[in-house]
Amino acid sequence: MTEQRELIRGLHNLRPHHRGCVATIGSFDGVHLGHQAIITQLRARAAEHQLPSVAIIFEPQPHEYFSGEKAPARLMRFKEKVLALFDAGVDRVLCLQFNERLRSLSADAFIQQVLVDGLGVRHLVVGDDFRFGCDRSGDYALLQQAGAKSGFSVEDTATLQIGGERVSSTRIRKALQDADFALAEQLLGKPYRITGLVARGRALGRQLGAPTANVRLHRYRSPLVGVYTVTAKRTSGAPMGGSCMEVAGVANVGFRPTVEGEGAKPLLEVHLFDFNGDLYGREIAVTFCHKLRDEEKFESLDILKQKIADDIENAKAWFANRKPA
């Protein structure tokens, strides 16, 4: 087994010592409990074969390549996904760039180039509905046939249901859009959060009476848009609130329509209660608790300032009334 987590970017970075593994393939958006069940299965087979476990993922995700801006919002960014896969126990992550060359690769060529020549897969864990290759021509049966010829076995993934329905990224996105954070947490196995570096902004929040820690989301489109009660913590280093790991606050996720024009990039702005520390350049994890309202465009900064003050008051009231866990 490998002793160190390893991210491999592209087939061209595979080396001889990467050959011989137990692998799975998927988008793994959210690394939710369904994904974690697959990884548990993967790790068990890897232990049986005494080989490293490998998760094969794609960037961008195939449906994003084909659908562009119409693709569903991601549950997590690439870095968050890779770290979550490692935390779940995967030894290596192989990320393949999904481009025209990969899209046009036949199913047989994918098996030969990636699974056989590239990774030397000994055992593969994939869903029986898994499709791959140009025009999605490859399926579970083809993998079994190829495995019999090339010396690897194929196994169906475990399916996990909660509340009578399969755990899926689509179901979690729907829960987040409905602001059902309890259901999202149940399906994810952890509270929903966004992690990122705090960047310098225009200090507009300070002018509006509510200084914020700004996390630029860049190309990432969050499944959440609006104003929320949140808690935040540093991902490393000292706690933010003295002995407290997390600090309560209020956050806006969106495009700031009152102060930004068309084409604005998404931003996460977090106002933390009773916190005056310097977070610039630090990575924070923001956990979403409750939705206060949708993002709105106001006619003036004065109206926006008053609304922000109302949001802060409402958020503090929500935390004050929340029942202890």
BELMO-V123320 format. One record per residue. N is the residue number from 0. RES is the residue in three letters. SS is DSSP state (a for helix, b for strand, c for the rest). PSI is psi in radians with two decimals (* if undefined). BURIAL is + if it has 9 or more other C-alpha atoms within 8 Angstrom, else -. Layout:
<<N | RES | SS | PSI | BURIAL> <N | RES | SS | PSI | BURIAL>>
//
This chain:
<<0 | MET | c | 2.65 | -> <1 | THR | c | 2.61 | -> <2 | GLU | c | -0.22 | -> <3 | GLN | c | 2.38 | -> <4 | ARG | c | 2.50 | +> <5 | GLU | b | 2.24 | -> <6 | LEU | b | 2.15 | +> <7 | ILE | b | 2.05 | +> <8 | ARG | b | 1.71 | +> <9 | GLY | c | 2.64 | +> <10 | LEU | a | -0.54 | +> <11 | HIS | a | -0.25 | -> <12 | ASN | a | 0.07 | -> <13 | LEU | c | 2.43 | +> <14 | ARG | c | 2.89 | -> <15 | PRO | a | -0.63 | -> <16 | HIS | a | -0.16 | -> <17 | HIS | a | -0.20 | -> <18 | ARG | c | 2.42 | +> <19 | GLY | c | 1.66 | +> <20 | CYS | b | 2.99 | +> <21 | VAL | b | 2.22 | +> <22 | ALA | b | 2.80 | +> <23 | THR | b | 2.83 | +> <24 | ILE | b | 2.37 | +> <25 | GLY | c | 3.09 | -> <26 | SER | c | -0.65 | -> <27 | PHE | c | 0.64 | +> <28 | ASP | c | 2.03 | +> <29 | GLY | c | -0.42 | +> <30 | VAL | c | 0.96 | +> <31 | HIS | c | -3.06 | +> <32 | LEU | a | -0.56 | +> <33 | GLY | a | -0.76 | +> <34 | HIS | a | -0.71 | +> <35 | GLN | a | -0.57 | +> <36 | ALA | a | -0.69 | +> <37 | ILE | a | -0.74 | +> <38 | ILE | a | -0.64 | +> <39 | THR | a | -0.76 | +> <40 | GLN | a | -0.76 | +> <41 | LEU | a | -0.81 | +> <42 | ARG | a | -0.66 | +> <43 | ALA | a | -0.75 | -> <44 | ARG | a | -0.65 | +> <45 | ALA | a | -0.70 | +> <46 | ALA | a | -0.69 | +> <47 | GLU | a | -0.70 | -> <48 | HIS | a | -0.14 | -> <49 | GLN | c | 0.84 | -> <50 | LEU | c | 2.79 | +> <51 | PRO | b | 2.66 | +> <52 | SER | b | 2.43 | +> <53 | VAL | b | 2.29 | +> <54 | ALA | b | 2.15 | +> <55 | ILE | b | 2.11 | +> <56 | ILE | b | 3.00 | +> <57 | PHE | b | 2.56 | +> <58 | GLU | b | 2.05 | +> <59 | PRO | c | 2.96 | -> <60 | GLN | c | 2.50 | +> <61 | PRO | a | -0.74 | +> <62 | HIS | a | -0.45 | -> <63 | GLU | a | -0.65 | +> <64 | TYR | a | -0.73 | +> <65 | PHE | a | -0.59 | -> <66 | SER | a | -0.31 | -> <67 | GLY | a | -2.28 | -> <68 | GLU | a | -0.32 | -> <69 | LYS | a | -0.10 | -> <70 | ALA | c | 2.57 | -> <71 | PRO | c | 2.63 | -> <72 | ALA | c | 2.54 | +> <73 | ARG | b | 2.66 | +> <74 | LEU | c | -0.45 | +> <75 | MET | c | 2.74 | +> <76 | ARG | c | 2.95 | -> <77 | PHE | a | -0.86 | -> <78 | LYS | a | -0.74 | -> <79 | GLU | a | -0.71 | +> <80 | LYS | a | -0.84 | +> <81 | VAL | a | -0.78 | +> <82 | LEU | a | -0.67 | -> <83 | ALA | a | -0.65 | +> <84 | LEU | a | -0.72 | +> <85 | PHE | a | -0.77 | +> <86 | ASP | a | -0.54 | -> <87 | ALA | c | -0.18 | +> <88 | GLY | c | 0.10 | +> <89 | VAL | c | 2.40 | +> <90 | ASP | c | -0.77 | +> <91 | ARG | b | 2.58 | +> <92 | VAL | b | 2.15 | +> <93 | LEU | b | 2.02 | +> <94 | CYS | b | 2.10 | +> <95 | LEU | b | 2.29 | +> <96 | GLN | b | 2.12 | +> <97 | PHE | c | 1.81 | +> <98 | ASN | c | -2.98 | -> <99 | GLU | a | -0.64 | -> <100 | ARG | a | -0.80 | -> <101 | LEU | a | -0.66 | -> <102 | ARG | a | -0.65 | +> <103 | SER | c | -0.03 | -> <104 | LEU | c | 2.29 | +> <105 | SER | c | 2.83 | +> <106 | ALA | a | -0.74 | +> <107 | ASP | a | -0.71 | -> <108 | ALA | a | -0.66 | -> <109 | PHE | a | -0.82 | +> <110 | ILE | a | -0.81 | +> <111 | GLN | a | -0.84 | +> <112 | GLN | a | -0.73 | +> <113 | VAL | a | -0.95 | +> <114 | LEU | a | -0.72 | +> <115 | VAL | a | -1.10 | +> <116 | ASP | a | -0.66 | -> <117 | GLY | a | -1.01 | +> <118 | LEU | c | -0.31 | +> <119 | GLY | c | 0.83 | +> <120 | VAL | b | 2.35 | +> <121 | ARG | b | -0.48 | +> <122 | HIS | b | 2.43 | +> <123 | LEU | b | 2.31 | +> <124 | VAL | b | 1.90 | +> <125 | VAL | b | 2.76 | +> <126 | GLY | c | 2.61 | +> <127 | ASP | c | -0.12 | -> <128 | ASP | c | 0.17 | -> <129 | PHE | c | 2.27 | -> <130 | ARG | c | 2.55 | +> <131 | PHE | b | 2.99 | +> <132 | GLY | c | 2.98 | +> <133 | CYS | a | 2.27 | +> <134 | ASP | a | 0.42 | -> <135 | ARG | a | 0.69 | +> <136 | SER | c | -0.36 | +> <137 | GLY | b | 2.52 | +> <138 | ASP | c | -3.04 | +> <139 | TYR | a | -0.74 | +> <140 | ALA | a | -0.71 | -> <141 | LEU | a | -0.68 | -> <142 | LEU | a | -0.72 | +> <143 | GLN | a | -0.73 | +> <144 | GLN | a | -0.79 | -> <145 | ALA | a | -0.68 | +> <146 | GLY | a | -0.69 | +> <147 | ALA | a | -0.59 | +> <148 | LYS | a | -0.64 | -> <149 | SER | a | -0.03 | -> <150 | GLY | c | 0.46 | -> <151 | PHE | c | 2.61 | +> <152 | SER | b | 2.77 | +> <153 | VAL | b | 2.40 | +> <154 | GLU | b | 2.44 | +> <155 | ASP | b | 2.54 | -> <156 | THR | c | 2.73 | +> <157 | ALA | c | 2.54 | +> <158 | THR | c | 2.27 | -> <159 | LEU | c | 2.29 | +> <160 | GLN | b | 2.47 | +> <161 | ILE | b | 2.26 | -> <162 | GLY | c | 0.51 | -> <163 | GLY | c | 0.07 | -> <164 | GLU | b | 2.63 | -> <165 | ARG | b | 2.43 | +> <166 | VAL | c | 2.17 | +> <167 | SER | c | 2.81 | +> <168 | SER | a | -0.64 | +> <169 | THR | a | -0.76 | -> <170 | ARG | a | -0.66 | -> <171 | ILE | a | -0.73 | +> <172 | ARG | a | -0.73 | +> <173 | LYS | a | -0.73 | -> <174 | ALA | a | -0.72 | +> <175 | LEU | a | -0.71 | +> <176 | GLN | a | -0.54 | +> <177 | ASP | c | 0.05 | -> <178 | ALA | c | 0.53 | -> <179 | ASP | c | 1.38 | +> <180 | PHE | a | -0.43 | +> <181 | ALA | a | -0.78 | -> <182 | LEU | a | -0.74 | +> <183 | ALA | a | -0.76 | +> <184 | GLU | a | -0.68 | +> <185 | GLN | a | -0.70 | -> <186 | LEU | a | -0.61 | +> <187 | LEU | a | -0.49 | +> <188 | GLY | c | 0.12 | -> <189 | LYS | c | 2.78 | -> <190 | PRO | c | 2.63 | +> <191 | TYR | c | 2.29 | +> <192 | ARG | b | 2.78 | -> <193 | ILE | b | 2.31 | -> <194 | THR | b | 2.40 | +> <195 | GLY | b | 2.98 | +> <196 | LEU | b | 2.43 | +> <197 | VAL | b | 2.15 | +> <198 | ALA | b | 2.75 | +> <199 | ARG | c | 2.39 | -> <200 | GLY | c | -2.62 | -> <201 | ARG | c | 0.10 | -> <202 | ALA | c | 0.45 | +> <203 | LEU | a | -0.62 | -> <204 | GLY | a | -0.69 | +> <205 | ARG | a | -0.68 | +> <206 | GLN | a | -0.49 | -> <207 | LEU | c | 0.16 | +> <208 | GLY | c | 0.18 | -> <209 | ALA | c | 1.43 | +> <210 | PRO | c | 2.47 | +> <211 | THR | c | 2.66 | +> <212 | ALA | b | 2.12 | +> <213 | ASN | b | 2.24 | +> <214 | VAL | b | 1.96 | +> <215 | ARG | b | 2.29 | +> <216 | LEU | c | -0.14 | +> <217 | HIS | c | -2.15 | -> <218 | ARG | c | -0.24 | -> <219 | TYR | c | 2.23 | +> <220 | ARG | c | 1.98 | -> <221 | SER | b | 2.55 | +> <222 | PRO | c | -0.14 | +> <223 | LEU | c | 2.40 | -> <224 | VAL | c | 2.15 | +> <225 | GLY | b | -2.82 | +> <226 | VAL | b | 2.31 | +> <227 | TYR | b | 2.67 | +> <228 | THR | b | 2.44 | +> <229 | VAL | b | 2.91 | +> <230 | THR | b | 2.66 | +> <231 | ALA | b | 2.62 | +> <232 | LYS | b | 2.73 | +> <233 | ARG | b | 2.55 | +> <234 | THR | c | -0.26 | -> <235 | SER | c | 2.85 | -> <236 | GLY | c | -2.84 | -> <237 | ALA | c | 2.67 | -> <238 | PRO | c | 2.71 | +> <239 | MET | c | -0.56 | +> <240 | GLY | b | 1.00 | +> <241 | GLY | c | -2.01 | -> <242 | SER | c | -0.17 | -> <243 | CYS | b | 2.29 | -> <244 | MET | c | -0.65 | +> <245 | GLU | c | 2.60 | +> <246 | VAL | b | 2.34 | +> <247 | ALA | b | 2.71 | +> <248 | GLY | b | -2.94 | +> <249 | VAL | b | 2.49 | +> <250 | ALA | b | 2.59 | +> <251 | ASN | b | 2.27 | +> <252 | VAL | b | 2.17 | +> <253 | GLY | b | -2.52 | +> <254 | PHE | c | 0.15 | +> <255 | ARG | c | 1.08 | +> <256 | PRO | c | -0.40 | +> <257 | THR | c | -0.54 | +> <258 | VAL | c | -0.18 | -> <259 | GLU | c | 2.65 | -> <260 | GLY | c | -2.85 | -> <261 | GLU | c | 2.58 | -> <262 | GLY | c | 0.20 | -> <263 | ALA | c | 2.52 | -> <264 | LYS | c | 2.57 | +> <265 | PRO | c | 2.56 | +> <266 | LEU | b | 2.48 | +> <267 | LEU | b | 2.06 | +> <268 | GLU | b | 2.20 | +> <269 | VAL | b | 2.11 | +> <270 | HIS | b | 2.06 | +> <271 | LEU | b | 2.34 | +> <272 | PHE | c | 2.36 | -> <273 | ASP | c | 0.76 | -> <274 | PHE | c | 2.24 | -> <275 | ASN | c | 0.24 | -> <276 | GLY | c | 2.95 | -> <277 | ASP | c | 2.04 | -> <278 | LEU | c | 0.01 | -> <279 | TYR | c | 2.26 | +> <280 | GLY | c | -0.08 | -> <281 | ARG | c | 2.62 | -> <282 | GLU | b | 2.27 | +> <283 | ILE | b | 2.69 | +> <284 | ALA | b | 2.13 | +> <285 | VAL | b | 2.07 | +> <286 | THR | b | 2.28 | +> <287 | PHE | b | 2.32 | +> <288 | CYS | b | -0.78 | +> <289 | HIS | b | 2.45 | +> <290 | LYS | b | 2.28 | +> <291 | LEU | b | -0.76 | +> <292 | ARG | b | 2.96 | -> <293 | ASP | c | 2.78 | -> <294 | GLU | c | 2.41 | +> <295 | GLU | c | 2.78 | -> <296 | LYS | c | 2.16 | -> <297 | PHE | c | 2.76 | +> <298 | GLU | c | -0.36 | -> <299 | SER | c | 2.84 | -> <300 | LEU | a | -0.53 | +> <301 | ASP | a | -0.73 | -> <302 | ILE | a | -0.72 | +> <303 | LEU | a | -0.76 | +> <304 | LYS | a | -0.76 | +> <305 | GLN | a | -0.69 | -> <306 | LYS | a | -0.67 | -> <307 | ILE | a | -0.74 | +> <308 | ALA | a | -0.70 | +> <309 | ASP | a | -0.72 | -> <310 | ASP | a | -0.76 | +> <311 | ILE | a | -0.77 | +> <312 | GLU | a | -0.76 | -> <313 | ASN | a | -0.65 | +> <314 | ALA | a | -0.78 | +> <315 | LYS | a | -0.65 | +> <316 | ALA | a | -0.68 | -> <317 | TRP | a | -0.79 | +> <318 | PHE | a | -0.67 | -> <319 | ALA | a | -0.57 | -> <320 | ASN | a | -0.11 | -> <321 | ARG | c | 2.36 | -> <322 | LYS | c | 2.42 | -> <323 | PRO | c | 2.54 | -> <324 | ALA | c | * | ->>
//
